[in-house]
Amino acid sequence: MVVADDNREIADLLSELITSFGFEVRTCYDGLQARSLIALEWPQLAVLDISMPELNGCELARWIRTQDEGRSIRLVALTGHCGAEDRAYMLAAGFDDVLPKPFGIRGLQAVLDASTESERRSA
């Protein structure tokens, strides 16, 4: 699993929480670093901040979806912009779900449960 957010505190906290649920997490602090890591390891789930400099989450999601290996990754947008238009834009960019900032444990758990369920269905 990959977590990418240019806010190091949020990225590290989210990674620690996900690790506490038993998942292995790789943490990135910008979109370019996340793209390199994803291209190397093709995770089952990537949680990507929308507002990263250089390569934002939507640009990264679009790139992931153009790759053969990227079609099966579950992509979750991490954002403080959760209006209906924002959500539609993120889903159109290739995200499967949106995790709003600030996120709660229940919201995070729902994202992880959906990822695990999706993995079971494809196995």
N, C-alpha and C positions, 0 to 999 in steps of 0.2 A: 504494500500500500504506500502511496505517496501523499504527503501533505505539503502544499506550497503556499506560503504567505510571506510577503515582504515585511510584515510586522513580526519580528522574531519572537516576541513574547506570545503572541497568539499561535504562531506555528508550533512553538515548543510546547505550549500548554495543550493544544489539540493533539499533538503527537503523543504526549504523556498519557492523556486520557484514553486515546485509542489503544495504546500499548497496554494500559491497565485492563482493557477488555480482552486481551490475549492476542492482539494482532501485531505483526511485525510492520514497523513504519520507517520509511525513509523521509527525512525532512529537508525541504528546500526553501530558500529565501528569495527566490526570484523565478520568473517564468522561463528564462533561458536555461537555468540550472535544472529546473523541473523537466523541461523538454529533453535535455541530455540524459537525465536519469531514467525517464520513462522510456526513451528509445533504447536504452540499454537493457532494461529489466521488464518492461511491459507488465505493470501490476494489474491486479484485478479491480482495484479501486484507486481513484485519485481525487483528493479534495483540493480544489484550486481556488485561491483568492481571485476575485475578479479584477481588482485594482492594483495589479503589480506593474511596476515600471518595465520598460523594454519590451516585454511580451506579456500582455495581460491574460487573464484566465480565459476569456472568450476566444482570443486569437489562438491560445494554446489548445483549447478544446476543438476548435475547427481543424487545426493541424493534426491532432490525435485522430480525429474521425476520418481523415483522408488516408491514414495508414492502415494496411490490412490488419495488423495486430491491434490497432486502436479501436476497432469497431466493437470489440467485446468488453472493453474496459467500462466499468461503471464510473461516470464522472459526476462529481458533486460540486456545485458552485458555492463558494464561501463568500458572503457579501452582506453589506449593510444596506444595500439597495434592494428592497423586497416588494416594490409595487408590482401591480399586475403587468405593466409594460416591461419592467425590468426582468421579471420572471420569464415572460414570453421570449424576450431577447436572448436570455441565457439558454433556455430550452432549445431555441432555434439554432444556437451556436453549437449544440451537441451535448449539453448537459442533461443528465437523467433526473437530477434533483437539485434543490437549492437548500442550503443550510444557512439560515440568517444569523448575522452577528447582531447582538451577542447571542451565542448559541447556548442552549440548555442541555443538560445530560440526556433528557428524554428525546430531544431532537436528534442529538448525536447518535443515541442508541437506535433510533428508528432508521437512520441512514445506514448504520452498520448492519442492522437486521435485514434491511432490504438488499444490501450487498451480499450477505451470506445466503439469503433466499435465492437471489439471482444466480449465484454460483452453484447452488444445489440443482436448480432447474437445468442449467447448461451441462451438468456432469452426466 
